[in-house]
Amino acid sequence: MYPILLKLGKLSLHTYGFFVAMGFLAGILIAKREAKRLGEDPDRIMDLSFYVMVSAILGSRLFYIITNPEIYLSDPLEIFKLWNGGLVFYGGFIAALIVGLIYLKIKKMPLWRTTDIAAPSLAAGQFLGRLGCFSAGCCYGKACNLPWAVTFTNPDSLAPLGIPIHPTQLYHAISNLSIFAFLWFFRGRKKYNGQLFWLYILLYAVTRSLIEIFRGDFRGEPVLGVLSAAQAVGIIIAPVAVVMMIILKKQAGRTL
């Protein structure tokens, strides 16, 4: 709705970038608090968060470029304009996962215990990031006549103007906030390490795939002619999450 938060002369503070930055900051602070609660070294969590943050931005941007190459072939400089949107969660997640695993291996940190610390932080950060999407108008929905439809009028918005559409950015924000609330409540009741992380993956994959139905923006060529890239990834990782929870639960039972 308001792509530019603040303008000082020729300098502009884009709302999308502000919320994404706040999302990373909130995620880091929550992870640091969880680390302290669980007796883990908060400084190592802070270092891990930094590497994950950088790799997530690069990975999410690369994924978007790969799925939307025509945008950047016509205007290569668009690659660097992050304030115009174009960060795909799954791309960032894969890159951050690889970098995170390398860091955990080097520092000899417990894998599943650490991912459980990170899980609520990821959901909280995404909630704020999606508010940035709404402000910029990216990740917009299909046209609809529902009572809660939104109409973008700001000429700087990335969404189509003057048309009532699904506020899919807010759907994403609400789902991520709900996932965070659930994980935060459940974290003291988990039965084994890794449970929070894979619950987060399962819940995100399902909700993301459902919300994709209402998206109206171009997200690359459909997979198998019907699925968006995010839905295809979600269909793969949702059962993986279930299987991993079963495996980790059995492993935890054998160590009792």
VEXNU-452744 format. One record per residue (C-alpha): x, y, z; residue in three letters. Coordinates in steps of 0.1 Angstrom, whole numbers, padded with zeros to 4 digits, always signed. Each point is the difference from the previous one (the first is absolute). Layout:
BEGIN
XYZALA ...
//
This chain:
BEGIN
+0000+0000+0000MET +0029+0024+0009TYR +0031-0012-0020PRO +0021+0029+0013ILE +0001+0005+0037LEU +0021+0031+0002LEU +0015+0024-0026LYS +0029+0023+0007LEU +0009+0019-0031GLY +0011-0026-0026LYS +0004-0027+0027LEU -0030-0023+0006SER -0006-0025+0027LEU -0020-0028-0016HIS -0026-0016+0023THR +0008-0034-0014TYR +0036+0002+0010GLY -0009+0014+0034PHE -0023-0029+0009PHE +0024-0026-0013VAL +0028+0015+0021ALA -0024+0001+0030MET -0009-0037-0007GLY +0037-0010+0002PHE +0006+0020+0031LEU -0031-0014+0018ALA +0010-0035-0010GLY +0036+0004+0013ILE -0012+0015+0033LEU -0025-0029+0005ILE +0026-0026-0008ALA +0024+0016+0024LYS -0026-0001+0028ARG -0008-0036-0007GLU +0037-0009+0000ALA +0004+0015+0035LYS -0031-0018+0012ARG +0014-0033-0012LEU +0035+0005+0013GLY +0016+0004-0035GLU +0026+0026-0008ASP -0019+0031-0012PRO +0031+0014-0017ASP +0003-0030-0023ARG -0037+0003-0008ILE +0006+0037-0009MET +0029-0010-0023ASP -0021-0028-0016LEU -0029+0025-0005SER +0023+0024-0019PHE +0012-0027-0024TYR -0035-0013-0004VAL -0014+0035-0007MET +0025+0007-0028VAL -0004-0034-0016SER -0038+0002+0002ALA -0001+0034-0018ILE +0024-0012-0027LEU -0018-0034-0004GLY -0035+0015+0000SER +0010+0025-0027ARG +0017-0026-0021LEU -0031-0023+0001PHE -0022+0029-0012TYR +0024+0008-0028ILE +0001-0036-0011ILE -0038-0002-0001THR -0005+0034-0016ASN +0030+0004-0023PRO -0018+0021-0026GLU -0002+0029+0025ILE +0037+0002+0004TYR +0011-0008-0036LEU -0018+0032-0011SER +0014+0021+0029ASP +0030-0016+0018PRO +0002+0028+0025LEU -0034-0011+0014GLU +0019-0028+0017ILE +0013+0024+0026PHE -0033+0018+0007LYS -0012-0020+0029LEU -0025+0026+0011TRP -0021-0010-0030ASN -0005-0034+0016GLY +0012-0033-0014GLY +0011-0020+0030LEU -0012-0036-0001VAL -0001-0018+0034PHE +0009-0035-0012TYR +0031+0013-0019GLY +0011+0018+0032GLY -0008-0030+0021PHE +0021-0024-0021ILE +0030+0024+0000ALA -0003+0007+0037ALA -0004-0037+0008LEU +0033-0008-0019ILE +0019+0028+0017VAL -0015-0008+0034GLY +0009-0036-0002LEU +0036+0008-0009ILE +0002+0025+0029TYR -0015-0026+0025LEU +0025-0026-0012LYS +0030+0023+0004ILE -0011+0012+0034LYS -0012-0034+0011LYS -0034+0013+0011MET -0030-0024+0005PRO -0019-0001-0033LEU -0036-0006+0010TRP +0001+0020+0033ARG +0013+0030-0020THR -0026-0003-0027THR -0027+0000+0027ASP +0014+0032+0013ILE -0002+0015-0034ALA -0035-0012-0010ALA -0022+0026+0019PRO +0025+0027-0012SER -0006-0010-0036LEU -0038+0003+0003ALA +0003+0034+0018ALA +0024+0014-0026GLY -0023-0011-0028GLN -0030+0017+0016PHE +0018+0033-0001LEU +0014-0006-0035GLY -0035-0006-0014ARG -0011+0033+0014LEU +0027+0015-0022GLY -0014-0019-0030CYS -0034+0015+0007PHE +0015+0035+0002SER +0018-0004-0033ALA -0028-0018-0017GLY +0020-0031-0011CYS -0013-0035+0004CYS -0035+0013-0007TYR -0031-0021-0004GLY -0026-0006-0027LYS -0029+0023-0006ALA -0030-0007+0022CYS -0031+0017+0014ASN +0003-0012+0036LEU -0007+0024+0029PRO +0036+0000+0010TRP +0014+0005-0035ALA +0026+0029-0003VAL +0005+0025-0027THR +0034+0015-0006PHE +0001+0036-0012THR +0035+0011+0006ASN +0018+0003-0034PRO +0032-0013+0016ASP -0017-0033+0010SER +0010-0032-0018LEU -0036-0013+0001ALA -0025+0009-0027PRO -0018+0032+0008LEU -0037+0007+0004GLY -0010-0037+0001ILE -0013-0018+0032PRO +0023-0029+0006ILE +0007-0027+0026HIS +0023+0015+0027PRO +0022-0031-0003THR +0029+0018+0017GLN -0022+0003+0031LEU -0011-0037-0003TYR +0037-0009+0001HIS +0006+0024+0030ALA -0029-0014+0020ILE +0010-0036-0007SER +0037+0007+0010ASN -0011+0018+0032LEU -0023-0030+0008SER +0029-0024-0006ILE +0022+0021+0023PHE -0026+0001+0027ALA -0005-0038-0002PHE +0037-0008+0001LEU +0006+0025+0029TRP -0027-0017+0020PHE +0011-0035-0009PHE +0037+0005+0005ARG -0001-0009+0037GLY -0020-0032-0008ARG +0020-0015-0028LYS +0010-0036+0004LYS +0033-0002-0019TYR +0025+0023-0017ASN -0009+0009-0035GLY -0038-0002+0006GLN -0005+0038-0001LEU +0020+0005-0031PHE -0018-0027-0020TRP -0033+0012+0013LEU +0008+0034-0014TYR +0010-0015-0033ILE -0032-0020-0002LEU -0023+0029+0010LEU +0017+0024-0023TYR -0001-0023-0030ALA -0037-0007+0004VAL -0011+0036+0006THR +0023+0014-0027ARG -0013-0025-0026SER -0036+0009+0009LEU +0006+0037-0002ILE +0017-0004-0034GLU -0035-0008-0014ILE -0010+0036+0005PHE +0032+0016-0014ARG -0003+0021-0031GLY +0036+0010-0007ASP +0023-0018-0024PHE +0022-0025+0018ARG +0016-0018-0029GLY -0013-0027-0023GLU -0023-0025+0017PRO +0014-0034+0010VAL -0018-0028-0019LEU -0022+0028-0013GLY -0020+0005+0032VAL +0023+0005+0030LEU +0020+0031+0009SER +0036-0006+0010ALA -0009+0006+0036ALA -0028-0025-0001GLN +0023-0026-0016ALA +0026+0005+0027VAL -0027-0001+0027GLY -0014-0033-0013ILE +0035-0015+0003ILE +0010+0013+0034ILE -0033-0004+0018ALA +0003-0039+0000PRO +0037+0003+0006VAL -0008+0019+0032ALA -0024-0026+0012VAL +0025-0028-0007VAL +0027+0019+0018MET -0022+0005+0031MET -0007-0038+0000ILE +0037-0008-0003ILE +0011+0025+0027LEU -0027-0012+0024LYS +0011-0036-0004LYS +0036+0010+0005GLN -0009+0019+0031ALA -0020-0030+0014GLY +0030-0023-0004ARG +0023+0024+0020THR -0024+0001+0030LEU 
//
